[in-house]
Amino acid sequence: MSKNVTPYKESNRGKKEQVTEMFDTISENYDGLNRVISFGIDVKWRKKVVKLVGDTNPKSVLDIATGTADLAINLVKTGAERIVGLDISPGMLEVGKQKIKKKELHDKIEMVLGDGEKLPFEDNSFDAITVAFGVRNFENLEQGLQEIYRVLKPKGIFVVLETAVPTKTPYKQFYRLYSGRILPVIGKLFSKDNAAYGYLSESAAAFPFGENFNNILRKIGFIDVKDKPQTFGVASIYTATK
Ligand SMILES: C[S@@+](CC[C@H](N)C(=O)[O-])C[C@H]1O[C@@H](n2cnc3c(N)ncnc32)[C@H](O)[C@@H]1O
């Protein structure tokens, strides 16, 4: 389970602290690196998430692990009156806030420093909740999902975009080569943090994807759980309701 995969193997600190430090360290390079390591396809995946959320005409949307706010910014297109981006890393949030300011969206998107596993919101607060490439970083996945369930309104939509592992030949062999050998080298070249891109591929390999993740969502209480594999299975979009 992803719980035991941490960025800094020699450290005794908990996963949450290590993850926060790692994202603070890479925050300035994060957007550029994201485009490079996913060949720009992550932009297309986030658009699909926005479409799924937009189709439900939400009034309020919470984007957890919002990072540099790419998804939160795109969620403005849903027409929601209230968009909140929450993240545990002050560095990532700061980069996101600057982007929001540049786009003059600061009166539409609120950026909150907080922990996705202990949400600072009342029960049944949001019509829609999204998490893109975030749940894999939770220290306690089920606790985080329970919190999401708690603050989602009944009939609200929950959409998760997360890495997955291709299961079909030849994609699985190519993916193994890419994530095991190429990704860490790209990470080292572009990032100040050598551990970071080792962690990204290791945590992706350890994360329960597809039906395994669907079953965890069902266990928490979500209904209408579906997963839609993306781009040869390197990522998945999960939808669920309460
Ligand atoms: C890979 S980035 C994804 C950022 C953004 N959602 C995107 O699509 O680009 C993962 C983010 O999760 C955040 N994160 C990790 N654990 C968290 C937690 N427990 N609560 C809130 N955010 C968390 C990190 O700080 C980081 O910004």
The ligand as a MOL file (V3000), in Angstrom:
LIG
                    3D

  0  0  0     0  0            999 V3000
M  V30 BEGIN CTAB
M  V30 COUNTS 27 29 0 0 0
M  V30 BEGIN ATOM
M  V30 1 C 1.4590 15.5260 -7.5830 0
M  V30 2 S 0.8690 16.9650 -6.8120 0 CHG=1
M  V30 3 C -0.6470 17.2520 -7.6440 0
M  V30 4 C -1.0210 18.6890 -7.7130 0
M  V30 5 C -2.2360 19.0330 -8.5660 0
M  V30 6 N -3.4430 18.4160 -8.0690 0
M  V30 7 C -2.0160 18.6660 -10.0070 0
M  V30 8 O -2.8640 17.9980 -10.5850 0
M  V30 9 O -1.0080 19.0780 -10.5770 0 CHG=-1
M  V30 10 C 0.3590 16.3240 -5.2560 0
M  V30 11 C -0.0620 17.3960 -4.2670 0
M  V30 12 O -0.6510 16.7550 -3.1360 0
M  V30 13 C -0.3590 17.5410 -2.0040 0
M  V30 14 N -0.6210 16.7300 -0.8080 0
M  V30 15 C 0.0060 15.6150 -0.4050 0
M  V30 16 N -0.5140 15.1440 0.7240 0
M  V30 17 C -1.5270 15.9790 1.0530 0
M  V30 18 C -2.4650 16.0280 2.1270 0
M  V30 19 N -2.4590 15.1230 3.1030 0
M  V30 20 N -3.3730 17.0170 2.1310 0
M  V30 21 C -3.3850 17.9730 1.1610 0
M  V30 22 N -2.5090 17.9800 0.1260 0
M  V30 23 C -1.6000 16.9990 0.0680 0
M  V30 24 C 1.0840 17.9240 -2.2310 0
M  V30 25 O 1.4980 19.0070 -1.4270 0
M  V30 26 C 1.0700 18.2470 -3.7310 0
M  V30 27 O 0.8090 19.6070 -3.9710 0
M  V30 END ATOM
M  V30 BEGIN BOND
M  V30 1 1 1 2
M  V30 2 1 2 3
M  V30 3 1 2 10
M  V30 4 1 3 4
M  V30 5 1 4 5
M  V30 6 1 5 6
M  V30 7 1 5 7
M  V30 8 2 7 8
M  V30 9 1 7 9
M  V30 10 1 10 11
M  V30 11 1 11 12
M  V30 12 1 11 26
M  V30 13 1 12 13
M  V30 14 1 13 14
M  V30 15 1 13 24
M  V30 16 1 14 15
M  V30 17 1 14 23
M  V30 18 2 15 16
M  V30 19 1 16 17
M  V30 20 1 17 18
M  V30 21 2 17 23
M  V30 22 1 18 19
M  V30 23 2 18 20
M  V30 24 1 20 21
M  V30 25 2 21 22
M  V30 26 1 22 23
M  V30 27 1 24 25
M  V30 28 1 24 26
M  V30 29 1 26 27
M  V30 END BOND
M  V30 END CTAB
M  END
